[in-house]
Amino acid sequence: QAEELLHAQIALALSNAENVGAPQGGSEAVGLRLSFPEHALSLTRDLASLRAAAVREGLLGEGRSALNLFSRALRAVDNTAEIDSESGLPPKQKHSGALGRLLWAMAVDEARHAELAEDTLLWLQKEAGMVAPNVTLQDGDISVSEKQASS
């Protein structure tokens, strides 16, 4: 959750920076910080809920977030540049700026979270016989559908 809070605070700071000088945004908005409300964690052994959360929060939520951040990062840098194969980051270029690299790093984090959800679904399939859904990427969006039972 600390990573997600950091991502939200970065997004808020970027939004505030864009609004400085704008009507009803302005410098008084700079310095705001996000804080999550108090919350509790309840652990139960409910594999169906785990599967549903992995699909909803992991594949769809984190996956879509990753796609959106990758897209925004590429718009912030020269999208003809090749990605560094070792770091997974866009190259440092004259016009890339910190924003594109920051968005890319956040996108990589979100993609790792979506991958963890996929690993969870594959584990549930192996250990509990709960069939993993079909995941499709089309036109820049992720869709999930249940596999048809074989007859």
Backbone hydrogen bonds, N-H to C=O, Kabsch-Sander energy under -0.5 kcal/mol:
donor,donor_aa,acceptor,acceptor_aa,energy
5,L,1,Q,-2.5
6,L,2,A,-2.4
7,H,3,E,-2.5
8,A,4,E,-2.4
9,Q,5,L,-2.6
10,I,6,L,-2.5
11,A,7,H,-2.5
12,L,8,A,-2.4
13,A,9,Q,-2.5
14,L,10,I,-2.7
15,S,11,A,-2.4
16,N,12,L,-2.8
17,A,13,A,-2.5
18,E,14,L,-1.9
19,N,15,S,-1.4
20,V,16,N,-0.8
20,V,17,A,-0.5
22,A,19,N,-2.5
25,G,22,A,-1.6
26,G,19,N,-2.4
29,A,26,G,-1.6
30,V,26,G,-0.5
30,V,27,S,-0.7
32,L,29,A,-1.6
43,L,41,L,-0.5
44,T,42,S,-0.5
46,D,44,T,-1.2
47,L,45,R,-0.5
50,L,46,D,-2.1
51,R,47,L,-2.5
52,A,48,A,-2.4
53,A,49,S,-2.6
54,A,50,L,-2.3
55,V,51,R,-2.0
56,R,52,A,-2.9
57,E,53,A,-2.5
58,G,53,A,-1.2
59,L,54,A,-2.5
60,L,55,V,-2.6
61,G,56,R,-1.7
62,E,57,E,-1.9
63,G,58,G,-1.5
64,R,60,L,-2.0
65,S,61,G,-2.0
66,A,62,E,-2.5
67,L,63,G,-2.3
68,N,64,R,-2.5
69,L,65,S,-2.6
70,F,66,A,-2.9
71,S,67,L,-2.3
72,R,68,N,-2.4
73,A,69,L,-2.7
74,L,70,F,-2.4
75,R,71,S,-1.8
76,A,72,R,-1.4
77,V,73,A,-1.0
79,N,77,V,-0.8
81,A,78,D,-2.0
84,D,89,L,-2.6
88,G,84,D,-2.3
93,Q,91,P,-0.6
96,S,93,Q,-1.0
97,G,93,Q,-0.6
100,G,96,S,-0.8
101,R,97,G,-1.1
102,L,98,A,-2.6
103,L,99,L,-2.8
104,W,100,G,-2.1
105,A,101,R,-2.3
106,M,102,L,-2.2
107,A,103,L,-2.3
108,V,104,W,-2.4
109,D,105,A,-1.8
110,E,106,M,-2.4
111,A,107,A,-2.6
112,R,108,V,-2.1
113,H,109,D,-1.9
114,A,110,E,-2.2
115,E,111,A,-2.3
116,L,112,R,-2.0
117,A,113,H,-1.8
118,E,114,A,-2.0
119,D,115,E,-2.6
120,T,116,L,-2.3
121,L,117,A,-2.3
122,L,118,E,-2.3
123,W,119,D,-2.2
124,L,120,T,-2.6
125,Q,121,L,-1.9
126,K,122,L,-2.2
127,E,123,W,-3.3
128,A,124,L,-2.1
129,G,125,Q,-0.9
130,M,124,L,-1.7
131,V,129,G,-0.9
134,N,145,S,-3.1
136,T,143,S,-2.9
138,Q,136,T,-0.6
138,Q,141,D,-2.5
141,D,138,Q,-1.5
143,S,136,T,-2.7
145,S,134,N,-2.2
